[in-house]
């Protein structure tokens, strides 16, 4: 270890010991909101108008950044003349404080799948000052894959809604990757690539996540110029709104992945072609990686980041991922340190205050390659405190504990939760509830925040509400009590049967405790046909069926609630998914025993009864449709029929 790195490590550990549970890195002190207090306050007022309409006038909001304690967000709320007065250290803090009030004093709820905003009249009075604060400097959100699995086709109206959701849920460090390809196009043109070489490099819109991480190229492309222009315009809107709330957008940087056309212009460049990725052949994968010590690396990296800063401004945090799901050409620690050193140098050549934020997924994905020496080399090629590592899948596979807190680099404890945009109930609520606090209190912890890094969103809203709320807690919650209150505010109903249903779900399908469990949806519904699937589940279906029955019983009085209709369809979908798995197992067993009668019976029920019913169910709610032109039959008659058949 170089003396400078060793000295930095001693300093960082010293800061952690002196400052208590959460380590403070002075190298991160310049990472703060740029928008004025007035701009941030106006952004929250605009959010409330969009959310509450005329009743937004009953809230008085302002931002006073001096309330912040060592960079940690605070919000204080009080009642005054029948209004709620909220003042916070940032726009995000104020929005989060108001959402806390809406949840716990007004029994309201806001989610991807609908809102429940039956505000009491007048607003409930606060007898004193309600103060909420976060022990976490950063609350991160999104995954590089989220763009492709969830947001690729979004318009501004959907992005506006998502950024409002981020603010309400306390997100202050969001990934902002939209519109970057048009900047790459300009850089490649400046280097001398022709348009066909550029178009051969970019994948189609839905596959850009893996193009950006260097996994694939060309597939689904080329990108039309209209796409570039529209995405650039959208990114300007996204960044303006994020910053107006006091968020710190994370912008893209260069990892060393280059188009093949670079070899025509620079035939002597030191380039390595990596192997195939994810069963794609070399027509679409086998990326070209520029050697970090080649002068072209710094040239391309600084050209690109200069364009990023010129067009998008900067908040000094940049994301890029080296060797995502790809094996590096060498395991030599010297080489790996050179890679990270070169990536970081291409950032600081443009922005001397740059901080590199890196997804830590590669360490889990290829654990046979990334041994302690290799991990340490990659991380410590960057000065300590100038890189933030996302412990991406920490609720199941935390890496901070096996790497001595990422060998001194600050890290963010993240809940990944969703792979591949899969639908289906899933959660690890016990781990989520305890994990961030264990990481914060880990000896010499370098933790600087918490995050949510799902590959796909708009599913399992209860898990994301829990995780975002834990970012403002000093200790774990009582899960049974918490989810009971969740049921009240999600539906605006105090029916005990609904709270009981959610307690059953939280104790079963939402509490996976199987070690190393990955890719939760093993249903035959979403798998390629085979008689050798692992279709096992981690919970007792009886608990799901009981919860389903309780929710169905509440339907007559709650069908006017959008949130209830969504959950009614979703829990029924989960039940039918489990039944599909059961029939699949019957079919596979009958096939192995060569029992044609049982095979045809089980197969007939599945194909002619269960799957059509599932299709009809999902057609009853717009949230489960591919497009808005599909019919939307009233689900209640179907549910009454199904309920009568199960009693």
C-alpha positions in Angstrom: 0.0 0.0 0.0 1.5 3.4 -1.0 2.3 5.7 2.0 -0.2 8.3 0.9 -3.0 5.7 0.8 -2.0 4.4 4.2 -2.0 7.9 5.7 -5.4 8.6 4.2 -6.8 5.4 5.6 -5.6 6.3 9.1 -7.2 9.7 8.8 -10.5 8.3 7.6 -10.6 5.8 10.4 -9.8 8.5 12.8 -12.7 10.7 11.6 -15.0 7.7 12.0 -13.9 7.0 15.6 -14.2 10.7 16.6 -17.6 11.3 15.0 -19.5 8.3 16.1 -21.8 6.0 14.2 -21.6 7.5 10.7 -18.2 8.3 9.3 -17.7 11.8 7.9 -15.3 12.3 5.0 -14.2 15.9 4.6 -13.5 15.0 1.0 -17.3 15.0 0.5 -18.1 18.3 2.2 -18.4 20.1 -1.1 -21.1 17.8 -2.2 -24.2 19.9 -1.4 -27.2 21.4 -3.0 -26.6 24.3 -5.3 -30.1 25.8 -5.5 -30.9 28.6 -3.2 -33.2 28.2 -0.2 -35.9 30.2 -2.0 -35.7 28.0 -5.1 -35.9 24.8 -3.0 -38.9 26.1 -1.1 -40.7 27.0 -4.3 -40.0 23.5 -5.6 -41.8 22.0 -2.6 -44.7 24.4 -2.9 -45.1 23.3 -6.6 -45.0 19.6 -5.6 -47.8 20.2 -3.0 -49.9 22.0 -5.6 -49.5 19.0 -8.0 -50.3 16.6 -5.2 -53.0 18.3 -3.1 -54.5 21.0 -5.4 -56.2 23.8 -3.5 -55.5 22.2 -0.1 -51.8 22.8 -0.7 -52.6 26.4 0.6 -52.9 24.8 4.1 -49.1 24.2 4.1 -46.5 26.9 4.5 -43.1 25.7 3.5 -39.6 27.2 3.6 -35.9 26.0 3.4 -33.2 27.1 5.8 -30.0 25.2 5.2 -28.5 26.4 8.5 -30.8 23.8 10.2 -28.5 21.1 8.8 -26.3 19.4 11.3 -23.0 18.3 9.7 -24.7 18.0 6.4 -27.5 15.8 7.7 -31.1 16.8 6.8 -33.7 18.1 9.3 -37.3 19.2 9.0 -39.4 20.8 11.7 -43.2 21.1 11.5 -45.7 23.0 13.7 -49.3 24.2 13.5 -50.1 27.8 13.1 -53.6 29.3 12.4 -55.0 26.1 11.0 -52.0 25.6 8.8 -49.0 23.4 8.9 -45.7 25.3 8.8 -42.7 23.2 7.6 -39.1 24.4 7.5 -36.2 22.2 6.6 -32.6 22.1 5.7 -33.3 21.3 2.1 -36.3 21.0 -0.2 -36.0 17.2 0.1 -36.1 17.5 3.9 -39.2 19.6 3.8 -41.0 17.3 1.3 -40.1 14.3 3.5 -41.3 16.0 6.6 -44.6 16.8 5.1 -45.0 13.3 3.8 -44.3 12.0 7.3 -47.1 14.3 8.6 -49.4 13.1 5.8 -48.7 9.5 6.7 -48.9 9.5 10.4 -51.3 12.4 11.2 -53.6 12.3 8.1 -53.4 8.5 7.2 -52.5 9.4 3.6 -50.4 7.4 1.1 -48.5 8.1 -2.1 -47.1 5.4 -4.4 -46.3 4.3 -7.9 -49.6 2.4 -8.0 -51.9 5.2 -6.8 -52.5 7.7 -4.0 -54.8 7.8 -1.1 -55.2 11.4 -0.2 -58.4 11.8 1.8 -57.1 14.7 3.9 -59.1 15.4 7.1 -60.8 18.8 7.4 -59.3 20.7 9.1 -55.8 19.4 9.1 -54.8 17.6 12.3 -53.2 20.0 14.8 -49.6 19.5 16.0 -49.4 20.2 19.7 -45.7 21.0 19.6 -42.8 20.8 17.1 -42.6 17.6 15.0 -38.9 17.2 14.2 -37.6 14.5 11.8 -34.0 14.1 10.9 -31.9 11.6 8.9 -28.7 10.0 10.3 -27.6 9.5 6.7 -25.7 12.1 4.6 -26.8 10.5 1.3 -30.1 8.7 0.3 -29.3 7.2 -3.1 -31.8 6.0 -5.7 -31.8 4.0 -8.9 -29.7 1.5 -10.7 -28.1 1.8 -14.1 -30.5 -1.0 -15.2 -33.6 0.9 -14.0 -33.5 3.1 -17.1 -34.0 0.1 -19.4 -36.3 -1.9 -17.3 -38.6 0.9 -16.2 -38.1 4.4 -17.4 -36.9 4.2 -21.0 -40.1 5.3 -22.6 -41.1 7.9 -20.0 -42.3 11.4 -21.0 -41.7 14.5 -18.8 -45.0 14.0 -17.0 -44.0 10.6 -15.7 -40.5 11.9 -14.8 -42.1 14.8 -13.0 -44.2 12.4 -10.9 -41.1 10.2 -10.2 -39.0 13.2 -9.0 -41.9 14.3 -6.7 -41.9 10.7 -5.3 -38.2 10.9 -4.8 -38.5 14.2 -2.8 -41.3 12.9 -0.7 -39.3 9.8 0.1 -36.2 11.6 1.0 -34.0 10.9 -2.0 -31.1 13.4 -2.3 -28.7 11.5 -4.5 -30.4 10.2 -7.7 -28.8 8.8 -10.8 -29.3 11.0 -13.8 -28.3 9.1 -16.9 -30.8 10.3 -19.5 -29.6 11.9 -22.7 -25.9 10.9 -22.5 -25.7 9.3 -25.9 -26.0 12.5 -27.8 -22.9 13.8 -26.0 -21.0 10.6 -26.8 -22.0 11.1 -30.4 -20.4 14.6 -30.4 -17.2 13.2 -28.8 -16.9 10.4 -31.3 -17.5 12.7 -34.2 -14.8 15.0 -32.8 -12.4 12.1 -32.7 -13.1 11.3 -36.3 -15.6 8.4 -36.2 -18.1 8.4 -39.1 -21.9 8.1 -38.4 -22.2 4.5 -39.3 -19.4 3.6 -36.8 -21.3 5.5 -34.1 -24.6 3.9 -35.0 -23.0 0.4 -34.9 -21.9 1.1 -31.3 -25.2 2.3 -29.7 -27.8 -0.3 -28.8 -31.5 0.4 -29.1 -33.3 2.5 -26.3 -34.4 -0.5 -24.2 -30.9 -1.9 -24.1 -28.9 1.2 -23.3 -28.3 0.3 -19.7 -25.9 -2.5 -20.8 -24.4 -0.5 -23.6 -23.5 2.2 -21.0 -21.9 -0.5 -18.8 -19.9 -1.9 -21.6 -21.8 -5.2 -21.9 -23.2 -4.9 -25.4 -23.5 -2.8 -28.5 -25.6 -2.5 -31.6 -28.4 -4.8 -30.4 -31.8 -3.1 -31.1 -30.2 -0.1 -32.7 -29.5 2.3 -34.3 -30.7 5.3 -32.3 -32.6 7.8 -34.5 -31.5 11.5 -34.2 -34.9 12.3 -32.9 -34.3 10.1 -29.9 -31.1 11.9 -29.1 -32.7 15.3 -29.3 -35.8 14.3 -27.2 -33.7 12.6 -24.5 -31.4 15.7 -24.3 -34.4 17.9 -23.8 -35.8 15.5 -21.2 -32.5 15.5 -19.3 -32.4 19.3 -19.0 -35.9 19.1 -17.4 -34.9 16.2 -15.1 -31.8 18.0 -13.9 -33.5 21.3 -13.4 -36.2 19.7 -11.3 -33.9 17.5 -9.2 -31.6 20.4 -8.4 -34.5 22.6 -7.5 -35.4 20.2 -4.6 -31.8 20.3 -3.4 -31.0 16.9 -4.9 -27.5 16.1 -6.1 -27.8 14.4 -9.5 -25.1 11.7 -10.4 -23.9 12.2 -13.9 -22.1 9.7 -16.3 -18.4 9.4 -16.9 -16.0 7.2 -19.0 -15.1 3.6 -18.0 -12.8 2.7 -20.9 -15.4 1.0 -23.1 -15.0 2.2 -26.7 -16.5 1.6 -30.2 -14.7 -0.6 -32.6 -14.3 2.3 -34.9 -11.7 3.8 -32.6 -9.3 1.1 -33.9 -9.5 2.5 -37.4 -8.4 5.9 -36.2 -5.9 4.7 -33.6 -4.6 1.3 -34.9 -1.8 1.4 -32.3 -4.1 1.9 -29.3 -3.7 -0.7 -26.6 -7.1 -2.3 -26.7 -8.4 -5.6 -25.3 -11.5 -7.3 -26.6 -13.4 -9.0 -23.7 -15.4 -12.2 -24.0 -19.1 -12.6 -24.7 -21.7 -11.4 -22.2 -25.0 -13.1 -21.1 -25.2 -15.6 -24.0 -24.8 -12.8 -26.7 -22.3 -13.6 -29.3 -19.6 -11.2 -30.5 -21.9 -9.6 -33.0 -23.4 -7.7 -30.0 -21.0 -8.2 -27.1 -17.2 -8.8 -26.7 -16.6 -5.1 -25.8 -13.4 -3.3 -26.6 -11.7 -1.9 -23.5 -9.0 0.7 -23.7 -5.9 0.1 -21.6 -5.9 2.6 -18.7 -2.3 3.5 -19.4 -2.9 4.3 -23.0 -2.9 8.2 -23.5 -6.1 7.8 -25.4 -7.9 6.8 -22.2 -7.4 10.2 -20.6 -8.1 12.0 -23.9 -11.5 10.3 -24.5 -12.5 10.4 -20.8 -11.8 14.1 -20.4 -13.3 15.0 -23.7 -16.6 13.3 -22.7 -16.7 14.7 -19.1 -16.0 18.2 -20.5 -19.1 17.8 -22.7 -21.1 16.5 -19.8 -20.2 19.4 -17.6 -20.7 21.9 -20.4 -24.2 20.7 -21.2 -25.5 19.5 -17.8 -23.4 21.5 -15.2 -22.1 19.5 -12.3 -22.6 18.6 -8.7 -19.2 16.8 -8.7 -20.4 13.2 -8.5 -20.0 10.9 -11.5 -20.9 7.2 -12.0 -19.2 4.7 -14.2 -18.7 1.0 -13.8 -15.6 -0.9 -14.9 -16.0 -4.6 -15.8 -19.7 -4.9 -15.0 -20.4 -8.7 -15.3 -17.2 -9.0 -17.4 -13.9 -10.5 -16.3 -10.9 -8.1 -16.5 -8.1 -9.1 -18.8 -5.7 -9.3 -15.8 -6.0 -10.1 -12.1 -2.7 -8.3 -11.4 -3.5 -5.8 -8.6 -1.1 -3.3 -10.3 -3.3 -3.4 -13.5 -6.5 -3.0 -11.5 -5.2 -0.1 -9.6 -4.1 1.5 -12.9 -7.6 1.1 -14.3 -9.3 2.9 -11.4 -6.5 5.5 -11.3 -7.0 6.3 -15.0 -10.8 6.5 -14.7 -10.5 8.9 -11.8 -7.8 10.9 -13.6 -10.1 11.4 -16.6 -12.6 12.9 -14.1 -10.3 15.2 -12.2 -8.7 16.4 -15.4 -12.0 18.2 -16.0 -13.4 18.5 -12.5 -10.7 18.6 -9.7 -13.5 18.1 -7.1 -14.8 15.0 -8.8 -16.1 12.1 -6.7 -16.5 8.7 -8.4 -19.6 6.7 -7.4 -19.3 3.1 -8.4 -21.8 0.2 -8.2 -20.2 -2.6 -6.2 -22.1 -5.3 -8.1 -19.0 -6.6 -9.9 -17.6 -8.0 -6.6 -20.6 -10.2 -6.0 -21.2 -11.1 -9.6 -17.7 -12.5 -10.1 -16.6 -13.4 -6.6 -14.1 -16.0 -8.0 -12.1 -13.2 -9.6 -12.6 -10.4 -7.1 -10.6 -11.7 -4.2 -9.5 -9.3 -1.4 -6.3 -8.3 -3.2 -8.1 -7.5 -6.4 -10.9 -5.5 -4.7 -8.5 -3.6 -2.6 -6.4 -2.7 -5.7 -9.3 -1.4 -7.6 -10.7 0.6 -4.8 -7.4 2.1 -3.6 -6.4 3.2 -7.0 -8.5 6.2 -6.1 -7.6 8.4 -3.1 -9.6 7.5 0.0 -12.7 9.5 0.3 -12.9 10.4 -3.5 -14.9 7.3 -4.4 -18.3 6.2 -3.0 -19.1 2.5 -3.4 -22.7 1.3 -3.6 -23.0 -1.9 -1.6 -25.6 -2.7 -4.2 -27.3 -5.9 -2.8 -26.6 -5.3 0.9 -29.9 -6.7 2.1 -28.8 -10.1 1.0 -25.1 -10.1 0.0 -23.4 -7.2 2.0 -19.8 -6.6 1.1 -18.8 -4.0 3.6 -18.3 -6.6 6.3 -16.0 -8.8 4.2 -13.9 -5.9 2.8 -13.2 -3.9 6.0 -15.7 -1.3 4.9 -14.5 -1.3 1.3 -10.9 -0.9 2.5 -11.5 2.7 3.7 -13.6 4.0 0.9 -17.0 5.5 1.9 -20.0 3.3 1.0 -23.8 3.4 0.8 -25.8 0.5 2.1 -28.3 -0.3 -0.7 -31.4 -2.4 -1.0 -31.5 -3.9 -4.5 -34.7 -6.0 -4.1 -35.7 -6.3 -7.8 -33.9 -8.1 -10.6 -34.9 -7.7 -14.2 -38.0 -5.7 -13.6 -39.7 -8.9 -12.3 -43.2 -8.6 -10.8 -44.4 -10.8 -8.0 -44.5 -10.3 -4.2 -41.1 -10.4 -2.6 -39.2 -8.8 0.3 -36.6 -9.4 2.9 -38.1 -7.1 5.5 -36.2 -8.4 8.5 -32.9 -7.8 6.7 -34.0 -4.4 5.4 -35.1 -3.4 8.9 -31.8 -4.3 10.6 -29.2 -4.1 7.9 -28.6 -0.4 7.7 -28.2 -0.1 11.4 -25.8 -3.0 11.6 -23.7 -1.4 8.8 -23.7 2.0 10.5 -22.4 0.4 13.8 -19.9 -1.9 12.1 -16.4 -1.4 13.6 -14.7 1.5 11.7 -17.6 1.7 9.4 -17.2 4.1 6.4 -20.9 4.1 5.6 -22.2 7.5 4.4 -25.7 6.7 3.4 -28.5 4.3 2.4 -29.9 3.7 -1.0 -32.5 1.8 -3.1 -31.1 0.3 -6.3 -33.8 -1.8 -7.9 -33.3 -2.9 -11.5 -37.0 -2.4 -12.1 -39.6 -0.3 -10.2 -43.4 0.1 -10.0 -43.8 -3.1 -8.0 -44.1 -4.0 -4.3 -44.6 -0.4 -3.2 -44.7 -1.4 0.5 -41.0 -2.4 0.4 -39.9 0.9 -1.0 -41.9 2.9 1.5 -40.4 0.9 4.4 -36.8 1.3 3.1 -37.2 5.0 2.4 -38.7 5.6 5.9 -35.8 3.7 7.5 -33.5 6.4 6.1 -35.0 8.7 8.7 -35.0 6.3 11.6 -32.5 5.9 14.4 -33.4 2.3 15.0 -35.4 -0.5 13.4 -39.2 -0.4 13.4 -41.6 -2.8 14.9 -42.5 -4.5 11.6 -45.9 -5.8 12.7 -47.0 -2.4 14.0 -45.5 -0.6 11.0 -47.3 -2.6 8.4 -50.6 -2.4 10.3 -50.4 1.4 10.0 -49.4 1.0 6.4 -52.7 -0.8 5.7 -54.6 2.1 7.3 -53.0 4.8 5.3 -52.8 2.9 2.0 -56.6 2.4 2.0 -57.8 5.1 4.3 -59.6 2.4 6.2 -59.2 1.1 9.8 -60.7 -2.4 9.0 -58.7 -4.8 11.1 -59.0 -7.5 8.5 -56.8 -5.4 6.2 -54.1 -4.9 8.8 -54.3 -8.7 9.6 -53.8 -9.5 5.9 -50.7 -7.3 5.7 -49.3 -8.8 8.8 -49.6 -12.2 7.2 -47.9 -11.0 4.0 -45.1 -9.4 6.0 -44.5 -12.6 7.9 -44.4 -14.8 4.8 -44.0 -13.7 1.2 -42.3 -10.4 2.2 -39.9 -12.0 4.6 -37.5 -14.2 2.6 -34.8 -15.5 5.0 -33.3 -18.0 2.6 -29.5 -17.3 2.4 -28.2 -15.9 -0.9 -31.6 -15.8 -2.5 -31.4 -14.1 -5.9 -34.0 -13.5 -8.7 -37.1 -14.1 -6.6 -39.6 -14.8 -9.4 -39.1 -18.5 -10.2 -42.6 -19.0 -11.5 -43.1 -21.0 -14.8 -45.1 -18.0 -16.0 -41.9 -16.0 -16.5 -39.5 -18.8 -17.4 -38.7 -20.5 -20.7 -40.6 -23.9 -20.9 -38.7 -26.7 -19.3 -39.3 -29.8 -17.1 -36.3 -28.9 -15.0 -37.2 -25.5 -13.4 -36.5 -24.6 -9.9 -40.0 -23.3 -9.1 -39.7 -23.4 -5.3 -41.0 -20.6 -3.1 -39.7 -19.4 0.3 -43.0 -19.1 2.1 -46.0 -21.1 3.0 -48.7 -20.5 0.4 -51.4 -20.9 3.1 -50.4 -17.5 4.5 -50.8 -15.9 1.1 -54.3 -17.5 0.7 -55.4 -16.3 4.1 -54.3 -12.8 3.3 -56.0 -12.9 -0.1 -59.3 -14.0 1.5 -59.2 -11.2 4.0 -58.5 -8.6 1.3 -61.3 -10.0 -0.9 -63.7 -9.7 2.0 -63.0 -6.0 2.2 -63.6 -5.4 -1.5 -67.3 -4.2 -1.4 -66.5 -1.1 0.6 -63.2 -0.2 -0.9 -63.5 -0.6 -4.7 -63.5 3.2 -5.1 -59.9 3.3 -3.8 -57.3 3.1 -6.5 -54.7 1.7 -4.1 -57.1 -1.0 -3.0 -58.0 -2.0 -6.5 -54.4 -2.3 -7.4 -53.6 -4.5 -4.4 -56.7 -6.6 -4.9 -55.5 -7.5 -8.4 -51.9 -7.9 -7.3 -52.5 -10.3 -4.5 -54.9 -12.3 -6.7 -52.2 -12.4 -9.4 -49.8 -13.7 -6.8 -52.3 -16.5 -5.8 -52.8 -17.5 -9.4 -49.0 -17.4 -9.9 -48.6 -19.9 -7.1 -51.4 -22.1 -8.4 -49.7 -22.0 -11.8 -46.5 -23.3 -10.2 -48.5 -26.1 -8.5 -50.1 -27.2 -11.9 -46.6 -27.0 -13.5 -45.3 -29.4 -10.9 -48.2 -31.7 -11.5 -47.5 -31.6 -15.2 -43.8 -32.3 -14.8 -44.5 -35.1 -12.4 -47.1 -36.7 -14.7 -44.7 -36.4 -17.6 -41.9 -38.2 -15.7 -44.3 -41.0 -14.7 -45.7 -41.1 -18.3 -49.2 -40.7 -17.0 -51.0 -39.1 -20.0 -54.3 -38.7 -18.3 -52.9 -36.7 -15.3 -50.7 -34.7 -17.7 -53.7 -33.7 -19.9 -55.9 -32.9 -16.9 -53.3 -30.6 -15.2 -52.3 -29.1 -18.5 -55.9 -28.5 -19.5 -56.8 -26.7 -16.3 -53.7 -24.6 -16.7 -54.1 -23.6 -20.3 -57.9 -23.4 -20.6 -58.9 -22.2 -17.2 -56.2 -20.7 -15.0 -54.2 -18.7 -17.6 -57.3 -17.1 -19.2 -58.5 -16.1 -15.8 -55.1 -14.6 -15.1 -55.3 -12.6 -18.3 -58.8 -11.4 -17.5 -57.7 -10.4 -14.0 -54.7 -8.3 -15.2 -56.9 -6.7 -17.9 -59.0 -5.2 -15.1 -56.5 -2.6 -13.9 -54.6 -0.2 -16.1 -51.4 -0.7 -14.0 -51.1 -4.2 -15.3 -51.7 -3.4 -19.0 -49.1 -3.0 -21.8 -51.1 -0.2 -23.3 -54.1 2.0 -22.4 -56.3 0.8 -25.3 -57.1 -2.6 -23.8 -60.5 -3.2 -22.2 -60.9 -2.7 -18.5 -63.7 -4.9 -17.2 -65.0 -4.3 -13.7 -63.1 -6.8 -11.6 -65.7 -7.0 -8.8 -68.1 -9.5 -10.5 -65.1 -11.8 -11.2 -63.8 -11.4 -7.6 -67.3 -12.3 -6.2 -67.4 -15.4 -8.4 -63.9 -16.5 -7.4 -64.6 -15.8 -3.7 -67.8 -17.9 -3.8 -65.8 -20.8 -5.3 -63.3 -20.8 -2.4 -65.7 -20.7 0.5 
